[in-house]
Amino acid sequence: MTERTKWTEWTRRRWSAVRAGARGDAGMSTAEYAMGTIAACAFAAVLYKVVTSGAVSAGLRSVIERALDAPF
């Protein structure tokens, strides 16, 4: 059995167990909502830093300038 096959099988078994355990869950608790909100805010902060970086900003500006400069 290759390393990739072992990893795939382990992942499949793990997600099956997670899905089986979540079937009876009616929804998230307050603590889960808090953790989800924190994770979403952290992701938004990282995305903001990426989008406002020099390289991405220049690329977006270039795309917008080319789109507005299109001949009709």
C-alpha positions in Angstrom: 0.0 0.0 0.0 1.5 3.3 -1.0 1.8 6.3 1.3 -0.9 8.2 -0.8 -3.3 5.2 -0.5 -2.8 5.0 3.2 -3.5 8.8 3.6 -6.6 8.6 1.4 -7.9 5.6 3.3 -7.3 7.3 6.6 -9.0 10.5 5.4 -12.0 8.5 4.1 -12.4 6.7 7.4 -12.0 9.9 9.5 -14.6 11.8 7.5 -17.0 8.9 7.7 -16.7 8.9 11.4 -17.2 12.7 11.5 -20.3 12.5 9.4 -21.7 9.7 11.5 -21.2 11.7 14.6 -22.8 14.8 13.2 -26.0 13.2 12.0 -27.8 13.8 15.4 -26.6 17.4 15.7 -29.4 19.9 15.4 -27.2 23.0 15.1 -24.3 24.9 16.4 -23.9 26.0 20.0 -23.0 29.5 21.1 -19.3 28.5 21.5 -19.3 27.1 18.0 -20.8 30.3 16.6 -18.1 32.3 18.5 -15.3 30.1 17.0 -16.8 30.4 13.5 -17.0 34.2 13.8 -13.4 34.4 15.0 -12.3 32.1 12.1 -14.2 34.2 9.6 -12.7 37.4 10.9 -9.2 36.0 10.8 -9.8 34.8 7.2 -11.1 38.3 6.3 -8.0 39.9 7.8 -5.7 37.7 5.8 -7.7 38.2 2.6 -7.6 42.0 3.2 -3.8 41.9 3.6 -3.4 39.9 0.4 -5.7 42.1 -1.7 -4.1 45.3 -0.4 -0.5 44.1 -1.0 1.4 45.8 -3.7 1.5 43.0 -6.3 -2.2 42.2 -6.1 -3.2 45.8 -6.0 -1.1 46.5 -9.2 -2.5 43.4 -10.9 -6.1 44.5 -10.1 -5.4 48.0 -11.2 -4.0 46.7 -14.5 -7.0 44.5 -15.2 -9.4 47.3 -14.5 -7.4 49.8 -16.7 -7.4 47.3 -19.6 -11.2 46.7 -19.1 -11.9 50.4 -19.2 -9.6 51.0 -22.1 -11.4 48.4 -24.3 -12.2 49.8 -27.8 -15.8 49.8 -28.8 
